[in-house]
Amino acid sequence: MVSLEAFSELLQVLYSAPLEQDEWQHFLTLLSKYTESKFSLFFFAGSRSGLSVVAQGGGSRFNDLLYNEQYAANDPFRHAALRNPRLGVIQGEELLPNEGLLRTDVYRDVLAPLGVRYATMVHLTLTVRRVEVITIWRGIDQVPMDEDRVRLLNLLFPHIQQALEIRQVLGITKRRLAGAEAMVDASATATFLLTRQGRVLRSNAAAELLLQQSDALAVKDGALITTQARFKESLRKLFSDAALPISPQWKANPTHALALPQGFGKQPLQLLASPLPPGHRTQCNADLFLLVTDPEKPLNLPDEVLHALYGLTPAQTEVANGLLTGFTVEEIARLRRVSAGTVRQQLKDILSKTGTSRQSELVRLLMNLPAPATTN
């Protein structure tokens, strides 16, 4: 039986995790220790990120990069959980027979090398907007988790949910209190302040994330460049043209655009550059600002935006965000615990209100609407 001291230690680390991201790893390591498991994983999915591992802990190192890039979209447990969505502690065998798991690519390529076989899931959040799950893996020389350790997970369950709520609230509070700098960083659009030579004087958090994830843009010696050799001159010309002084006869600031190819099979980045007014140039020593959007990156839209623009009801907003997350009509129905027919009718109403005729057209419209960044 797990001791009271162990339970208290788990709670202490858990409630410090919303304040210190590294404490999630510490908590998962302790969770693996006290359940006598090899390792534990914290999965998160949202419309901006898709399903991915955001934290892990324990004695074995799970290849989260390989999983996130190649297997997250086809995780067999994800599909099994969506067929009958319910919160709480669930043994892996309840979702997917062990024999079926052993035949999957993700088991063969990612899990088998670590010598694990038995999973226990803690489903914390299952909605069309957020999926949060902790998965605990035991070895091939072990047996599925026993009743005492499952009881520990059940005791921890409401506390983990509360810690996640605190994490979300703290993220919102930090954005509100950090001032104008944080307001810029809260934008989901990558934004750069540049000189006419492309030297970066300021970039927001979304821009930094874009540079980490994109294979088309980079910063070298302080200047924004493209890794696509045949577009280097086009990018240079974009900056120089956008840096030209604003002419009085223009009623609005001119905008210069460039579609910059990414890797094979990806839509190009969309670059929009505009000149800064003379007064602003003097204050910040920059000549232009550059906005970069990635069509491959879906967005989650606040309820008030969809209601104000198109009069969508809360239920219709849920459906719209579910489509952006990548769920099918049937998966949205299961997560919302309504019939697929109800979701199809809501989708029909959304199409009517937004003036679109097909689901693909609706998603394209929603992805081009402005939206703030999330905390995850």
ZIGI-V392312 format. One record per pair of residues at least 4 apart in sequence whose ideal C-beta (glycine too) atoms are under 8 Angstrom apart, sorted by the first residue. I is the first residue (numbers start at 1). J is the second residue. D is the distance in Angstrom with one decimal. If there is no record, write none. Layout:
BEGIN
i | j | d
I | J | D
I | J | D
END
This chain:
BEGIN
i | j | d
1 | 148 | 5.2
2 | 6 | 5.0
2 | 7 | 6.3
2 | 34 | 5.5
2 | 148 | 6.4
2 | 149 | 6.9
2 | 152 | 4.7
3 | 7 | 7.1
4 | 8 | 6.2
5 | 9 | 6.4
6 | 10 | 6.5
6 | 30 | 7.9
6 | 34 | 4.9
7 | 11 | 6.5
7 | 152 | 6.9
7 | 155 | 6.7
7 | 156 | 7.8
8 | 12 | 6.3
9 | 13 | 6.5
9 | 30 | 6.4
10 | 14 | 6.0
10 | 27 | 6.8
10 | 30 | 5.5
10 | 31 | 6.8
10 | 34 | 6.8
10 | 156 | 6.3
11 | 15 | 6.3
11 | 156 | 7.8
11 | 159 | 6.0
12 | 16 | 6.8
13 | 17 | 6.7
13 | 23 | 5.7
13 | 26 | 5.2
13 | 27 | 4.7
13 | 30 | 6.1
14 | 23 | 7.9
14 | 27 | 5.2
14 | 156 | 7.4
14 | 159 | 5.9
14 | 160 | 6.5
14 | 163 | 5.2
15 | 159 | 7.5
15 | 163 | 5.9
15 | 166 | 7.6
16 | 20 | 5.8
16 | 23 | 4.9
17 | 21 | 7.6
17 | 23 | 4.0
17 | 24 | 4.8
17 | 26 | 7.7
17 | 27 | 5.6
17 | 163 | 5.8
17 | 167 | 7.3
18 | 163 | 5.7
18 | 164 | 7.8
18 | 166 | 4.4
18 | 167 | 3.9
18 | 170 | 5.5
19 | 23 | 7.5
19 | 170 | 7.2
21 | 55 | 7.7
22 | 26 | 6.6
23 | 27 | 6.1
24 | 28 | 6.4
24 | 42 | 6.1
24 | 54 | 7.7
24 | 55 | 4.0
24 | 57 | 7.7
25 | 29 | 6.3
25 | 55 | 5.5
25 | 56 | 6.7
25 | 57 | 4.7
26 | 30 | 6.5
26 | 57 | 6.7
27 | 31 | 6.2
27 | 57 | 6.9
28 | 32 | 6.5
28 | 39 | 7.6
28 | 40 | 4.0
28 | 41 | 7.3
28 | 42 | 6.3
28 | 55 | 6.1
28 | 56 | 6.0
28 | 57 | 3.0
28 | 58 | 6.6
28 | 134 | 7.3
29 | 33 | 6.5
29 | 40 | 7.6
29 | 57 | 3.4
29 | 58 | 5.6
30 | 34 | 6.2
30 | 57 | 7.5
31 | 35 | 6.1
31 | 37 | 7.7
31 | 40 | 4.8
31 | 57 | 7.0
31 | 58 | 8.0
31 | 134 | 7.5
31 | 136 | 6.5
31 | 156 | 7.9
32 | 37 | 4.7
32 | 38 | 6.7
32 | 39 | 5.5
32 | 40 | 4.8
32 | 57 | 6.1
32 | 58 | 3.5
32 | 59 | 6.8
32 | 136 | 6.7
33 | 58 | 7.7
34 | 149 | 7.6
34 | 152 | 6.7
35 | 40 | 8.0
35 | 120 | 7.6
35 | 136 | 5.8
35 | 138 | 8.0
35 | 145 | 6.3
35 | 149 | 4.5
35 | 152 | 6.9
35 | 153 | 7.4
36 | 138 | 7.5
36 | 142 | 7.5
36 | 149 | 7.2
37 | 58 | 6.7
37 | 120 | 7.8
37 | 136 | 4.8
37 | 137 | 6.0
37 | 138 | 4.9
37 | 139 | 8.0
37 | 142 | 8.0
37 | 145 | 7.4
38 | 58 | 5.8
38 | 59 | 5.9
38 | 60 | 4.8
38 | 114 | 6.6
38 | 115 | 7.2
38 | 116 | 5.3
38 | 137 | 5.3
38 | 138 | 6.4
38 | 139 | 5.3
39 | 56 | 6.1
39 | 57 | 6.7
39 | 58 | 3.0
39 | 59 | 6.4
39 | 60 | 4.6
39 | 61 | 7.7
39 | 62 | 5.8
39 | 114 | 7.4
39 | 116 | 7.6
39 | 136 | 7.9
39 | 137 | 5.7
40 | 56 | 6.7
40 | 57 | 5.6
40 | 58 | 5.5
40 | 134 | 6.1
40 | 135 | 6.9
40 | 136 | 4.7
40 | 137 | 7.4
41 | 53 | 5.3
41 | 55 | 7.6
41 | 56 | 4.9
41 | 62 | 6.0
41 | 64 | 7.7
41 | 134 | 6.9
41 | 135 | 4.8
41 | 136 | 7.9
41 | 137 | 7.5
42 | 53 | 7.0
42 | 54 | 5.6
42 | 55 | 4.1
42 | 56 | 6.9
42 | 132 | 7.6
42 | 133 | 7.7
42 | 134 | 5.4
43 | 51 | 6.2
43 | 52 | 7.1
43 | 53 | 6.0
43 | 54 | 7.2
43 | 131 | 7.1
43 | 132 | 7.1
43 | 133 | 4.5
43 | 134 | 7.5
43 | 135 | 6.6
44 | 49 | 6.7
44 | 51 | 7.6
44 | 52 | 6.6
44 | 54 | 4.7
44 | 130 | 7.6
44 | 131 | 7.0
44 | 132 | 5.6
44 | 376 | 6.2
45 | 49 | 6.7
45 | 50 | 6.1
45 | 51 | 4.0
45 | 52 | 7.2
45 | 78 | 7.9
45 | 130 | 7.1
45 | 131 | 3.8
45 | 132 | 7.9
45 | 325 | 7.2
46 | 50 | 7.8
46 | 129 | 6.5
46 | 130 | 5.6
46 | 131 | 7.6
46 | 300 | 6.3
46 | 325 | 6.8
46 | 374 | 6.7
46 | 376 | 6.0
47 | 129 | 6.8
47 | 298 | 5.2
47 | 299 | 6.6
47 | 300 | 3.9
47 | 321 | 5.9
47 | 324 | 4.4
47 | 325 | 4.1
47 | 326 | 7.5
48 | 188 | 7.7
48 | 297 | 6.9
48 | 298 | 6.4
48 | 299 | 6.5
48 | 300 | 5.7
48 | 373 | 8.0
48 | 374 | 5.8
48 | 376 | 7.4
49 | 376 | 6.4
50 | 72 | 6.1
50 | 73 | 6.7
50 | 326 | 6.7
51 | 72 | 4.3
51 | 73 | 7.0
51 | 75 | 6.3
51 | 78 | 6.0
51 | 131 | 6.7
52 | 64 | 7.5
52 | 67 | 7.6
52 | 68 | 4.2
52 | 72 | 5.4
53 | 62 | 6.8
53 | 64 | 3.9
53 | 67 | 5.9
53 | 68 | 6.1
53 | 72 | 8.0
54 | 376 | 7.6
56 | 61 | 7.8
56 | 62 | 5.2
56 | 64 | 6.3
60 | 114 | 4.7
60 | 115 | 7.7
60 | 116 | 7.4
61 | 114 | 8.0
62 | 67 | 7.1
62 | 110 | 7.2
62 | 114 | 6.8
63 | 67 | 6.1
63 | 110 | 5.6
64 | 68 | 5.8
65 | 69 | 6.3
66 | 70 | 5.9
66 | 71 | 7.2
66 | 109 | 7.2
66 | 110 | 6.0
67 | 71 | 5.0
67 | 72 | 6.0
67 | 106 | 7.0
67 | 110 | 5.5
68 | 72 | 5.4
70 | 109 | 7.9
71 | 75 | 6.3
71 | 105 | 6.7
71 | 106 | 4.2
71 | 109 | 7.4
71 | 110 | 6.4
72 | 78 | 7.9
73 | 326 | 7.9
74 | 79 | 7.9
74 | 105 | 7.5
74 | 106 | 7.2
75 | 79 | 7.3
75 | 106 | 6.3
76 | 80 | 6.2
76 | 96 | 5.4
76 | 100 | 7.1
76 | 101 | 6.6
76 | 104 | 5.1
76 | 106 | 6.9
77 | 81 | 6.0
77 | 92 | 7.0
77 | 95 | 5.7
77 | 96 | 6.0
77 | 119 | 7.2
77 | 121 | 6.9
77 | 135 | 7.4
78 | 82 | 6.5
78 | 131 | 7.8
79 | 83 | 6.8
80 | 84 | 7.9
80 | 95 | 3.9
80 | 96 | 4.9
81 | 85 | 6.2
81 | 95 | 6.0
81 | 121 | 7.4
81 | 123 | 6.6
81 | 126 | 6.9
81 | 133 | 7.6
82 | 126 | 7.9
82 | 327 | 7.7
82 | 331 | 4.9
82 | 334 | 5.6
82 | 335 | 6.8
83 | 334 | 6.6
84 | 334 | 7.3
85 | 123 | 7.8
85 | 126 | 4.5
85 | 334 | 5.5
85 | 335 | 5.4
85 | 337 | 7.7
86 | 90 | 7.4
86 | 123 | 6.7
86 | 126 | 7.6
87 | 123 | 4.9
87 | 124 | 6.9
87 | 125 | 7.7
87 | 126 | 6.4
88 | 122 | 7.6
88 | 123 | 6.2
88 | 154 | 7.4
88 | 157 | 6.5
89 | 120 | 6.7
89 | 121 | 7.3
89 | 122 | 5.5
89 | 150 | 5.7
89 | 153 | 4.5
89 | 154 | 5.4
89 | 157 | 6.4
90 | 94 | 5.2
90 | 95 | 6.3
90 | 120 | 7.4
90 | 121 | 4.6
90 | 122 | 7.9
90 | 123 | 6.2
91 | 119 | 7.7
91 | 120 | 5.7
91 | 121 | 7.7
91 | 144 | 5.9
91 | 145 | 6.9
91 | 150 | 7.7
92 | 96 | 6.3
92 | 98 | 7.3
92 | 101 | 7.1
92 | 118 | 6.3
92 | 119 | 3.4
92 | 120 | 6.4
92 | 121 | 6.4
92 | 144 | 7.7
93 | 97 | 6.3
93 | 98 | 5.9
93 | 118 | 7.9
93 | 144 | 6.6
95 | 121 | 7.0
96 | 100 | 5.3
96 | 101 | 5.3
97 | 101 | 7.2
98 | 102 | 6.5
98 | 117 | 6.6
98 | 118 | 7.2
99 | 103 | 7.1
100 | 104 | 7.3
101 | 107 | 5.4
101 | 117 | 7.8
101 | 119 | 7.8
102 | 107 | 5.7
102 | 112 | 8.0
102 | 117 | 7.5
103 | 107 | 7.5
104 | 108 | 7.0
105 | 109 | 5.8
106 | 110 | 5.3
106 | 111 | 6.6
107 | 111 | 4.6
107 | 112 | 5.7
108 | 112 | 5.4
109 | 113 | 7.8
110 | 114 | 7.8
111 | 116 | 5.4
111 | 117 | 7.9
111 | 137 | 7.2
112 | 116 | 8.0
114 | 137 | 7.6
115 | 139 | 5.3
115 | 140 | 5.5
115 | 141 | 7.7
116 | 137 | 4.1
116 | 138 | 6.5
116 | 139 | 5.5
116 | 140 | 6.8
117 | 137 | 8.0
117 | 138 | 7.0
117 | 139 | 6.9
117 | 140 | 4.5
117 | 142 | 7.9
118 | 137 | 7.1
118 | 138 | 4.3
118 | 139 | 7.9
118 | 142 | 6.5
118 | 143 | 7.0
118 | 144 | 4.7
118 | 145 | 7.1
119 | 135 | 5.5
119 | 136 | 6.9
119 | 137 | 5.5
119 | 138 | 7.7
120 | 135 | 7.4
120 | 136 | 4.7
120 | 138 | 7.7
120 | 144 | 7.4
120 | 145 | 4.7
120 | 150 | 7.0
120 | 153 | 6.9
121 | 133 | 5.9
121 | 134 | 7.4
121 | 135 | 5.5
121 | 136 | 7.9
122 | 133 | 6.7
122 | 134 | 4.2
122 | 135 | 7.7
122 | 136 | 7.5
122 | 153 | 5.8
122 | 156 | 7.8
122 | 157 | 6.3
122 | 160 | 6.8
123 | 133 | 5.5
124 | 132 | 4.3
124 | 133 | 6.4
124 | 134 | 6.8
124 | 157 | 7.6
124 | 160 | 5.9
124 | 161 | 5.5
124 | 164 | 6.2
125 | 130 | 4.8
125 | 131 | 6.3
125 | 132 | 4.1
125 | 161 | 7.6
125 | 164 | 7.1
126 | 131 | 5.8
126 | 335 | 6.1
127 | 131 | 7.4
127 | 318 | 8.0
127 | 335 | 6.0
128 | 318 | 5.3
128 | 319 | 7.3
128 | 321 | 5.8
128 | 322 | 3.4
128 | 325 | 6.2
128 | 327 | 6.1
128 | 332 | 5.5
128 | 335 | 5.2
128 | 336 | 6.5
129 | 300 | 6.5
129 | 318 | 7.5
129 | 321 | 5.3
129 | 322 | 7.6
129 | 325 | 6.8
132 | 164 | 6.1
134 | 160 | 7.0
136 | 145 | 7.2
136 | 153 | 7.8
138 | 142 | 4.3
138 | 143 | 7.5
138 | 144 | 7.0
138 | 145 | 6.5
145 | 149 | 4.9
145 | 150 | 5.6
145 | 153 | 8.0
146 | 150 | 7.0
147 | 151 | 6.1
148 | 152 | 6.9
149 | 153 | 6.8
150 | 154 | 6.5
151 | 155 | 6.5
152 | 156 | 6.4
153 | 157 | 6.4
155 | 159 | 7.9
156 | 160 | 5.7
157 | 161 | 6.7
158 | 162 | 6.3
159 | 163 | 6.4
160 | 164 | 6.5
161 | 165 | 6.6
162 | 166 | 6.4
163 | 167 | 6.4
164 | 168 | 6.6
165 | 169 | 6.3
166 | 170 | 6.0
167 | 171 | 6.6
167 | 375 | 7.8
168 | 172 | 6.8
168 | 375 | 6.6
169 | 173 | 6.2
170 | 174 | 6.2
171 | 175 | 6.8
171 | 375 | 3.1
171 | 376 | 7.8
172 | 176 | 6.6
172 | 375 | 6.9
173 | 177 | 6.1
174 | 178 | 5.9
174 | 182 | 7.2
175 | 182 | 5.3
175 | 183 | 7.7
175 | 186 | 5.1
175 | 375 | 7.5
176 | 182 | 8.0
177 | 182 | 7.7
178 | 182 | 3.0
178 | 183 | 7.9
178 | 185 | 7.9
179 | 183 | 7.2
180 | 184 | 6.8
181 | 185 | 6.5
182 | 186 | 6.1
183 | 187 | 7.9
184 | 191 | 6.8
184 | 204 | 5.0
185 | 204 | 4.7
185 | 205 | 4.0
185 | 206 | 7.4
185 | 373 | 7.5
186 | 205 | 7.9
186 | 372 | 5.3
186 | 373 | 5.3
187 | 191 | 6.2
187 | 204 | 6.0
187 | 206 | 5.9
187 | 372 | 6.6
187 | 373 | 6.2
188 | 206 | 5.8
188 | 299 | 6.3
188 | 370 | 7.8
188 | 371 | 5.2
188 | 372 | 5.9
188 | 373 | 4.3
188 | 374 | 7.9
189 | 206 | 6.0
189 | 291 | 5.3
189 | 292 | 7.4
189 | 293 | 6.0
189 | 370 | 7.4
190 | 203 | 7.5
190 | 204 | 7.0
190 | 206 | 4.5
190 | 207 | 3.9
190 | 209 | 7.5
190 | 210 | 4.2
190 | 291 | 7.0
190 | 292 | 4.2
190 | 293 | 7.2
190 | 294 | 7.9
191 | 203 | 6.9
191 | 204 | 4.8
191 | 206 | 6.9
191 | 207 | 5.8
191 | 289 | 6.4
191 | 290 | 7.2
191 | 291 | 5.8
191 | 292 | 7.9
192 | 200 | 5.7
192 | 202 | 7.2
192 | 203 | 4.9
192 | 207 | 5.6
192 | 224 | 6.2
192 | 289 | 6.7
192 | 290 | 4.4
192 | 292 | 7.4
193 | 200 | 7.4
193 | 201 | 4.7
193 | 202 | 4.1
193 | 203 | 7.4
193 | 276 | 7.8
193 | 284 | 6.1
193 | 286 | 4.1
193 | 288 | 7.8
193 | 289 | 5.5
194 | 198 | 5.6
194 | 199 | 6.5
194 | 200 | 6.1
194 | 201 | 6.7
194 | 224 | 6.3
194 | 239 | 6.2
194 | 273 | 7.9
194 | 286 | 6.1
194 | 287 | 6.7
194 | 288 | 5.5
194 | 289 | 7.2
194 | 290 | 5.7
195 | 199 | 4.4
195 | 201 | 6.7
195 | 243 | 7.6
195 | 285 | 7.3
195 | 286 | 6.1
195 | 287 | 5.3
196 | 239 | 5.8
196 | 240 | 5.6
196 | 243 | 3.5
196 | 287 | 4.6
196 | 288 | 7.1
197 | 223 | 6.6
197 | 239 | 7.0
198 | 223 | 4.5
198 | 224 | 4.9
198 | 225 | 6.9
198 | 235 | 7.3
198 | 236 | 7.0
198 | 239 | 4.9
199 | 222 | 5.4
199 | 223 | 5.0
199 | 224 | 7.8
200 | 219 | 5.8
200 | 222 | 6.2
200 | 223 | 6.8
200 | 224 | 5.4
201 | 284 | 6.4
201 | 285 | 6.2
201 | 286 | 4.8
202 | 284 | 7.2
202 | 286 | 7.2
203 | 207 | 3.8
203 | 208 | 6.1
203 | 211 | 7.9
204 | 208 | 7.4
205 | 209 | 6.4
205 | 373 | 7.0
206 | 210 | 6.3
206 | 373 | 5.9
207 | 211 | 6.5
207 | 292 | 7.1
208 | 212 | 6.7
209 | 213 | 6.3
210 | 214 | 5.3
210 | 217 | 6.9
210 | 292 | 6.0
210 | 294 | 6.6
211 | 217 | 6.1
211 | 218 | 6.5
211 | 219 | 6.3
213 | 294 | 8.0
214 | 218 | 8.0
214 | 262 | 6.6
214 | 269 | 6.7
214 | 294 | 7.2
215 | 227 | 6.4
215 | 262 | 6.0
215 | 263 | 5.0
216 | 226 | 6.0
216 | 227 | 6.0
216 | 228 | 5.9
216 | 260 | 5.1
216 | 261 | 6.5
216 | 262 | 4.8
216 | 263 | 7.8
216 | 268 | 7.7
216 | 269 | 5.5
217 | 224 | 6.5
217 | 225 | 7.4
217 | 226 | 6.0
217 | 227 | 7.3
217 | 260 | 7.1
217 | 269 | 6.9
217 | 292 | 7.1
218 | 224 | 7.8
218 | 225 | 5.8
218 | 226 | 7.7
218 | 227 | 5.8
219 | 223 | 6.8
219 | 224 | 5.8
219 | 225 | 7.3
220 | 225 | 5.2
224 | 235 | 7.9
224 | 290 | 7.4
225 | 232 | 7.1
225 | 235 | 7.2
226 | 231 | 5.1
226 | 232 | 5.8
226 | 235 | 4.9
226 | 260 | 6.1
228 | 232 | 7.4
228 | 260 | 6.6
228 | 261 | 5.8
231 | 235 | 5.9
231 | 258 | 7.7
231 | 260 | 5.9
231 | 261 | 7.1
232 | 236 | 6.4
233 | 237 | 6.2
234 | 238 | 6.4
234 | 258 | 5.9
235 | 239 | 6.8
235 | 258 | 6.6
235 | 260 | 7.2
235 | 271 | 7.8
236 | 240 | 6.4
237 | 241 | 5.9
238 | 242 | 6.2
238 | 256 | 5.4
238 | 257 | 8.0
238 | 258 | 4.9
238 | 271 | 6.5
238 | 273 | 5.3
239 | 243 | 6.2
239 | 273 | 6.6
239 | 287 | 8.0
239 | 288 | 6.6
239 | 290 | 7.9
240 | 244 | 7.6
241 | 256 | 5.1
241 | 273 | 7.7
242 | 254 | 7.7
242 | 255 | 7.9
242 | 256 | 4.6
242 | 273 | 3.7
242 | 274 | 6.1
242 | 275 | 5.5
242 | 287 | 7.7
242 | 288 | 4.3
242 | 290 | 7.7
243 | 275 | 6.1
243 | 287 | 3.9
243 | 288 | 5.1
244 | 275 | 6.4
245 | 275 | 7.2
245 | 278 | 7.2
246 | 250 | 6.3
246 | 253 | 6.0
246 | 254 | 7.5
246 | 275 | 5.4
246 | 277 | 6.6
246 | 278 | 7.7
250 | 254 | 6.1
253 | 274 | 5.1
253 | 275 | 6.1
253 | 277 | 8.0
254 | 274 | 7.1
254 | 275 | 7.0
255 | 272 | 5.6
255 | 273 | 7.1
255 | 274 | 5.1
256 | 272 | 7.4
256 | 273 | 4.7
256 | 274 | 7.4
257 | 270 | 7.2
257 | 271 | 6.5
257 | 272 | 5.4
257 | 273 | 7.6
258 | 271 | 4.4
258 | 273 | 7.8
259 | 268 | 4.2
259 | 269 | 7.3
259 | 270 | 6.3
259 | 271 | 7.5
260 | 268 | 5.5
260 | 269 | 4.4
260 | 271 | 5.8
261 | 268 | 4.8
262 | 266 | 4.0
262 | 267 | 7.1
262 | 268 | 6.0
262 | 269 | 6.1
262 | 294 | 7.8
262 | 296 | 7.5
266 | 296 | 5.6
267 | 294 | 7.7
267 | 295 | 4.0
267 | 296 | 5.6
268 | 295 | 7.7
269 | 292 | 5.7
269 | 293 | 7.2
269 | 294 | 5.7
270 | 292 | 7.0
270 | 293 | 4.7
270 | 294 | 7.7
270 | 295 | 6.8
271 | 290 | 6.3
271 | 291 | 7.4
271 | 292 | 5.4
272 | 290 | 7.2
272 | 291 | 4.6
272 | 292 | 7.8
272 | 293 | 8.0
273 | 288 | 5.4
273 | 289 | 7.3
273 | 290 | 4.8
273 | 291 | 7.8
274 | 288 | 6.3
274 | 289 | 6.0
275 | 287 | 6.8
275 | 288 | 5.3
276 | 280 | 4.3
276 | 281 | 5.0
276 | 284 | 7.5
276 | 286 | 5.9
276 | 287 | 6.2
276 | 288 | 5.9
276 | 289 | 6.3
277 | 281 | 7.2
278 | 282 | 6.7
279 | 283 | 6.7
280 | 284 | 6.2
280 | 286 | 7.6
281 | 285 | 7.3
281 | 286 | 6.4
281 | 287 | 5.9
293 | 297 | 7.8
295 | 367 | 7.1
298 | 324 | 4.9
298 | 325 | 7.2
298 | 326 | 7.2
298 | 367 | 6.1
299 | 324 | 6.4
299 | 366 | 7.2
299 | 367 | 5.8
299 | 369 | 7.2
299 | 371 | 4.4
300 | 321 | 5.6
300 | 324 | 6.2
300 | 325 | 7.4
300 | 371 | 6.8
300 | 374 | 6.4
301 | 305 | 5.0
301 | 306 | 5.4
301 | 317 | 7.8
301 | 320 | 7.1
301 | 321 | 6.6
301 | 324 | 7.4
301 | 366 | 6.3
301 | 369 | 6.1
301 | 371 | 5.1
302 | 306 | 7.5
302 | 371 | 7.0
302 | 372 | 7.1
303 | 307 | 6.0
303 | 314 | 6.5
303 | 317 | 4.9
304 | 308 | 5.9
305 | 309 | 6.1
305 | 369 | 6.8
305 | 370 | 7.9
305 | 371 | 6.9
306 | 310 | 5.9
306 | 312 | 4.4
306 | 316 | 7.7
306 | 317 | 4.9
306 | 320 | 6.1
307 | 311 | 6.4
307 | 312 | 5.6
307 | 313 | 7.8
307 | 317 | 7.0
309 | 369 | 7.2
310 | 350 | 7.8
310 | 353 | 4.7
310 | 354 | 5.1
311 | 353 | 5.8
312 | 316 | 4.1
312 | 317 | 4.9
312 | 320 | 6.5
312 | 350 | 6.4
312 | 353 | 6.3
313 | 317 | 7.0
314 | 318 | 6.6
315 | 319 | 6.8
315 | 336 | 7.9
315 | 346 | 6.0
316 | 320 | 6.3
316 | 346 | 5.3
316 | 349 | 6.2
316 | 350 | 5.1
316 | 353 | 7.6
317 | 321 | 6.4
318 | 322 | 6.2
318 | 332 | 7.7
318 | 336 | 6.3
319 | 323 | 6.6
319 | 332 | 5.9
319 | 336 | 7.9
319 | 343 | 5.9
319 | 346 | 4.8
319 | 347 | 6.0
319 | 350 | 6.4
320 | 324 | 6.7
320 | 350 | 6.0
320 | 362 | 7.6
320 | 366 | 6.2
321 | 325 | 6.3
322 | 327 | 4.6
322 | 331 | 7.5
322 | 332 | 4.0
322 | 335 | 7.1
322 | 336 | 7.8
323 | 327 | 6.9
323 | 332 | 7.4
323 | 347 | 7.8
323 | 359 | 6.8
323 | 362 | 7.0
323 | 363 | 5.7
323 | 366 | 7.7
324 | 363 | 6.6
324 | 366 | 6.0
324 | 367 | 7.0
327 | 331 | 4.1
327 | 332 | 4.9
327 | 335 | 7.0
328 | 332 | 7.0
329 | 333 | 6.4
329 | 340 | 5.7
329 | 343 | 5.0
329 | 344 | 5.9
329 | 347 | 6.7
330 | 334 | 6.7
330 | 340 | 5.2
331 | 335 | 6.3
332 | 336 | 6.0
332 | 343 | 5.2
333 | 338 | 5.5
333 | 339 | 6.0
333 | 340 | 4.4
333 | 342 | 6.9
333 | 343 | 4.6
336 | 343 | 7.1
338 | 342 | 4.3
338 | 343 | 6.4
339 | 343 | 7.4
340 | 344 | 6.2
341 | 345 | 6.5
342 | 346 | 6.4
343 | 347 | 6.2
344 | 348 | 6.5
345 | 349 | 6.6
346 | 350 | 6.4
347 | 351 | 6.5
347 | 359 | 6.8
347 | 362 | 7.9
348 | 352 | 6.6
349 | 353 | 6.3
350 | 354 | 6.0
350 | 362 | 6.4
351 | 356 | 5.1
351 | 357 | 6.4
351 | 358 | 7.5
351 | 359 | 7.7
351 | 362 | 5.9
354 | 362 | 6.0
354 | 365 | 6.0
356 | 361 | 4.3
356 | 362 | 4.4
356 | 365 | 5.8
357 | 361 | 6.0
358 | 362 | 7.0
359 | 363 | 6.4
360 | 364 | 6.4
361 | 365 | 6.4
362 | 366 | 6.4
363 | 367 | 6.1
364 | 368 | 6.7
365 | 369 | 7.2
END
